[in-house]
Amino acid sequence: MTENNINSIAETEAGYGELFAVLIRRRFWLLSVLFIVLAAATAKALTDKPTYKSSMQLLVESNYQGKKDSKTDNQFADSNVEIYSYFK
């Protein structure tokens, strides 16, 4: 590329200052479009029924079966382990 081509390309490109000036001049258009889209999205979100419904059920059950035979006496390595069951 020659120096003339580089200068002509640099002169035709808009800088950040020019781009910012265009956005400032068109700020009312941009804000009006933003508020129209925001109002439409809010109205749609408030009027539509929910698509998904979530529910959860927690099964609370002890895995401890109790001592059925004498072989389970040494089930735990620590003899201080105690198992409490609040739901009987």
PEZITA-V59142 format. One record per residue. N is the residue number from 1. RES is the residue in three letters. D_LAST is the distance of its C-alpha to the last C-alpha in whole Angstrom. Layout:
n: <N | N>
res: <RES | RES>
d_last: <D_LAST | D_LAST>
This chain:
n: <1 | 2 | 3 | 4 | 5 | 6 | 7 | 8 | 9 | 10 | 11 | 12 | 13 | 14 | 15 | 16 | 17 | 18 | 19 | 20 | 21 | 22 | 23 | 24 | 25 | 26 | 27 | 28 | 29 | 30 | 31 | 32 | 33 | 34 | 35 | 36 | 37 | 38 | 39 | 40 | 41 | 42 | 43 | 44 | 45 | 46 | 47 | 48 | 49 | 50 | 51 | 52 | 53 | 54 | 55 | 56 | 57 | 58 | 59 | 60 | 61 | 62 | 63 | 64 | 65 | 66 | 67 | 68 | 69 | 70 | 71 | 72 | 73 | 74 | 75 | 76 | 77 | 78 | 79 | 80 | 81 | 82 | 83 | 84 | 85 | 86 | 87 | 88>
res: <MET | THR | GLU | ASN | ASN | ILE | ASN | SER | ILE | ALA | GLU | THR | GLU | ALA | GLY | TYR | GLY | GLU | LEU | PHE | ALA | VAL | LEU | ILE | ARG | ARG | ARG | PHE | TRP | LEU | LEU | SER | VAL | LEU | PHE | ILE | VAL | LEU | ALA | ALA | ALA | THR | ALA | LYS | ALA | LEU | THR | ASP | LYS | PRO | THR | TYR | LYS | SER | SER | MET | GLN | LEU | LEU | VAL | GLU | SER | ASN | TYR | GLN | GLY | LYS | LYS | ASP | SER | LYS | THR | ASP | ASN | GLN | PHE | ALA | ASP | SER | ASN | VAL | GLU | ILE | TYR | SER | TYR | PHE | LYS>
d_last: <87 | 90 | 90 | 91 | 88 | 86 | 87 | 87 | 83 | 82 | 84 | 82 | 79 | 77 | 76 | 73 | 75 | 76 | 73 | 71 | 75 | 74 | 70 | 71 | 74 | 71 | 69 | 69 | 68 | 66 | 64 | 64 | 63 | 60 | 59 | 60 | 57 | 55 | 55 | 55 | 52 | 50 | 51 | 50 | 46 | 46 | 47 | 45 | 42 | 39 | 39 | 36 | 33 | 30 | 26 | 23 | 19 | 17 | 14 | 11 | 10 | 9 | 13 | 12 | 12 | 12 | 16 | 17 | 21 | 23 | 24 | 21 | 22 | 24 | 22 | 22 | 26 | 25 | 24 | 22 | 20 | 16 | 13 | 10 | 7 | 6 | 4 | 0>
